[in-house]
């Protein structure tokens, strides 16, 4: 990843040859094994480095304005050296070799974190995410997670709205998987492939209070309410 090569890619993509003028940089699918020679690209807001052979997150100290960092499909084993990216909002580390979530608590604006298709497994591997107060979209699907404590860990996340957990062994061991996640994640709006509607939350809470019978009662109430809204709407249109 030489300075001359980066400038060539800038020309090819109709970007500026003067480094600090660029707010985006496309360096994906280039076969790079190491991040370097980006010191003068101080204005970057989005950096594409996916589908290379990068083994280490390094040399991003000057990218303090960076908001989106795409490092998926590489050979990264450790989350590190991100503390200078104070404005980072979107971090994609999917399809790497990461076996522990760490060193992200300084990223106060991080809202979207993708760690799917890695090697997370135990409670120690994932417990760091409970301290990521700003993360609202989390994808940890298709890892090796086998601890039911994952329910409590994601439940402790203050801003979590979207969670993708499918593809992990633990799903088979969480009793009433979907209901349990909805109950523990108070603000969850989307789980795996399905949205979480207000009806889903109300029924899950009813199930928690009185089991299947109370859940069925709650569901009938929602169905009747929806029917009434439809009927009222039809009547309004007629008159």
SULPE-V770917 format. One record per residue. N is the residue number from 1. RES is the residue in one letter. SS is DSSP state (@ for helix, = for strand, . for the rest). PHI is phi in degrees with one decimal (999 if undefined). PSI is psi in whole degrees, -180 to 180 (NA if undefined). Layout:
N|RES|SS|PHI|PSI + N|RES|SS|PHI|PSI
This chain:
1|X|.|999|77 + 2|X|.|-87.8|161 + 3|X|@|-59.9|-43 + 4|X|@|-62.6|-41 + 5|X|@|-66.8|-41 + 6|X|@|-63.4|-42 + 7|X|@|-63.4|-37 + 8|X|@|-61.9|-44 + 9|X|@|-64.4|-34 + 10|X|@|-63.2|-45 + 11|X|@|-62.6|-44 + 12|X|@|-61.0|-32 + 13|X|.|-100.1|14 + 14|X|.|58.8|39 + 15|X|.|-101.6|180 + 16|X|.|-80.8|141 + 17|X|.|-80.1|-21 + 18|X|.|-78.0|112 + 19|X|@|-52.2|-49 + 20|X|@|-71.4|-11 + 21|X|@|-78.7|-17 + 22|X|.|-81.7|132 + 23|X|.|-105.7|-7 + 24|X|=|-133.8|154 + 25|X|=|-149.2|126 + 26|X|=|-104.4|105 + 27|X|.|-126.9|33 + 28|X|.|-92.1|156 + 29|X|.|57.8|41 + 30|X|.|-113.7|-7 + 31|X|.|79.4|19 + 32|X|.|-71.0|144 + 33|X|.|-111.2|-9 + 34|X|.|-149.4|142 + 35|X|.|-88.5|122 + 36|X|.|-161.0|168 + 37|X|.|60.6|34 + 38|X|.|-108.1|9 + 39|X|.|-55.1|-36 + 40|X|.|-87.8|-4 + 41|X|.|-90.9|64 + 42|X|.|-80.7|-13 + 43|X|.|-95.9|5 + 44|X|.|-62.4|135 + 45|X|.|-113.8|-27 + 46|X|=|-134.0|131 + 47|X|=|-130.6|119 + 48|X|=|-100.1|113 + 49|X|.|-129.3|17 + 50|X|.|-72.1|162 + 51|X|.|56.5|49 + 52|X|.|-119.0|-155 + 53|X|.|-122.9|33 + 54|X|.|-67.6|130 + 55|X|.|-105.8|-12 + 56|X|.|-149.3|138 + 57|X|.|-84.1|116 + 58|X|.|-156.9|163 + 59|X|.|60.1|41 + 60|X|.|-115.9|21 + 61|X|.|-61.9|-30 + 62|X|.|-91.6|-1 + 63|X|.|-93.4|55 + 64|X|.|-71.2|-14 + 65|X|.|-96.6|0 + 66|X|.|-63.9|131 + 67|X|.|-110.4|-32 + 68|X|=|-128.9|126 + 69|X|=|-129.0|118 + 70|X|=|-109.7|109 + 71|X|.|-124.9|22 + 72|X|.|-72.6|159 + 73|X|.|58.5|56 + 74|X|.|-131.6|-159 + 75|X|.|-122.8|33 + 76|X|.|-76.1|133 + 77|X|.|-106.4|-20 + 78|X|.|-138.7|137 + 79|X|.|-85.4|116 + 80|X|.|-160.2|168 + 81|X|.|58.0|39 + 82|X|.|-112.9|2 + 83|X|.|-65.5|-20 + 84|X|.|-84.3|-11 + 85|X|.|-87.9|66 + 86|X|.|-67.1|-20 + 87|X|.|-103.6|8 + 88|X|.|-61.3|130 + 89|X|.|-113.0|-34 + 90|X|=|-131.1|119 + 91|X|=|-126.1|120 + 92|X|=|-114.5|112 + 93|X|.|-122.3|26 + 94|X|.|-65.2|156 + 95|X|.|55.5|55 + 96|X|.|-127.3|-158 + 97|X|.|-119.8|31 + 98|X|.|-78.4|131 + 99|X|.|-118.4|9 + 100|X|.|-157.0|136 + 101|X|.|-88.1|123 + 102|X|.|-159.6|166 + 103|X|.|59.2|36 + 104|X|.|-117.0|-6 + 105|X|.|-71.2|-10 + 106|X|.|-86.7|-7 + 107|X|.|-91.5|84 + 108|X|.|-72.6|-12 + 109|X|.|-111.7|9 + 110|X|.|-71.1|118 + 111|X|.|-113.0|-27 + 112|X|=|-122.9|114 + 113|X|=|-125.9|121 + 114|X|=|-116.6|113 + 115|X|.|-125.0|29 + 116|X|.|-67.8|157 + 117|X|.|55.7|51 + 118|X|.|-124.3|-151 + 119|X|.|-127.5|35 + 120|X|.|-70.1|138 + 121|X|.|-139.2|-59 + 122|X|.|-94.6|175 + 123|X|@|-58.9|-41 + 124|X|@|-62.6|-29 + 125|X|@|-71.1|-29 + 126|X|@|-116.4|-12 + 127|X|@|-63.0|-19 + 128|X|@|-61.5|-28 + 129|X|@|-67.7|-19 + 130|X|@|-65.2|-18 + 131|X|@|-97.5|3 + 132|X|.|-91.5|82 + 133|X|.|-66.1|-25 + 134|X|.|-93.1|-13 + 135|X|.|-70.6|121 + 136|X|.|-110.4|-20 + 137|X|=|-123.6|117 + 138|X|=|-129.0|126 + 139|X|=|-120.5|108 + 140|X|.|-123.5|32 + 141|X|.|-71.8|159 + 142|X|.|52.3|48 + 143|X|.|-108.5|-153 + 144|X|.|-116.8|19 + 145|X|.|-58.6|124 + 146|X|.|-128.9|9 + 147|X|.|-103.3|129 + 148|X|.|-68.3|-12 + 149|X|.|-63.6|-13 + 150|X|@|-57.6|-30 + 151|X|@|-62.0|-45 + 152|X|@|-72.4|-34 + 153|X|@|-65.5|-51 + 154|X|@|-70.1|-28 + 155|X|@|-66.5|-23 + 156|X|.|-84.2|-8 + 157|X|.|-74.6|123 + 158|X|.|-72.2|-26 + 159|X|.|-116.5|6 + 160|X|.|-63.1|124 + 161|X|.|-119.6|-33 + 162|X|=|-128.9|124 + 163|X|=|-129.5|131 + 164|X|=|-120.3|114 + 165|X|.|-123.3|-5 + 166|X|.|-59.0|158 + 167|X|.|84.7|8 + 168|X|.|-108.0|144 + 169|X|@|-57.7|-29 + 170|X|@|-63.0|-24 + 171|X|@|-57.0|-33 + 172|X|@|-71.4|-19 + 173|X|.|-104.5|-8 + 174|X|.|-86.5|116 + 175|X|.|-64.5|130 + 176|X|.|48.8|62 + 177|X|@|-44.7|-58 + 178|X|@|-65.5|-45 + 179|X|@|-61.9|-42 + 180|X|@|-61.7|-42 + 181|X|@|-68.3|-41 + 182|X|@|-63.4|-41 + 183|X|@|-68.8|-37 + 184|X|@|-82.6|-30 + 185|X|.|-101.4|95 + 186|X|.|-62.1|-26 + 187|X|.|-113.9|14 + 188|X|.|-63.6|131 + 189|X|.|-116.8|-13 + 190|X|=|-153.3|128 + 191|X|=|-126.2|121 + 192|X|.|54.8|-118 + 193|X|.|-97.1|5 + 194|X|=|-129.2|143 + 195|X|=|-71.1|156 + 196|X|.|-105.5|105 + 197|X|.|-85.5|161 + 198|X|@|-54.4|-35 + 199|X|@|-62.2|-41 + 200|X|@|-61.5|-43 + 201|X|@|-67.1|-43 + 202|X|@|-62.1|-41 + 203|X|@|-70.2|-37 + 204|X|@|-64.3|-41 + 205|X|@|-67.1|-37 + 206|X|@|-64.3|-44 + 207|X|@|-59.2|-39 + 208|X|@|-65.9|-34 + 209|X|@|-76.3|-44 + 210|X|@|-141.5|18 + 211|X|@|78.2|-163 + 212|X|@|-61.3|-38 + 213|X|@|-62.8|-46 + 214|X|@|-68.0|-34 + 215|X|@|-62.7|-42 + 216|X|@|-63.7|-39 + 217|X|@|-62.0|-46 + 218|X|@|-62.5|-41 + 219|X|@|-65.7|-39 + 220|X|@|-63.3|-39 + 221|X|@|-61.5|-42 + 222|X|@|-67.6|-39 + 223|X|@|-64.3|-44 + 224|X|@|-63.8|-39 + 225|X|@|-64.1|-42 + 226|X|@|-64.6|-41 + 227|X|@|-62.5|-40 + 228|X|@|-64.4|-41 + 229|X|@|-62.4|-41 + 230|X|@|-65.7|-45 + 231|X|@|-62.9|-44 + 232|X|@|-61.9|-38 + 233|X|@|-66.0|-41 + 234|X|@|-64.9|-43 + 235|X|@|-63.6|-42 + 236|X|@|-60.9|-40 + 237|X|@|-69.3|-33 + 238|X|@|-73.6|-32 + 239|X|.|-112.9|NA
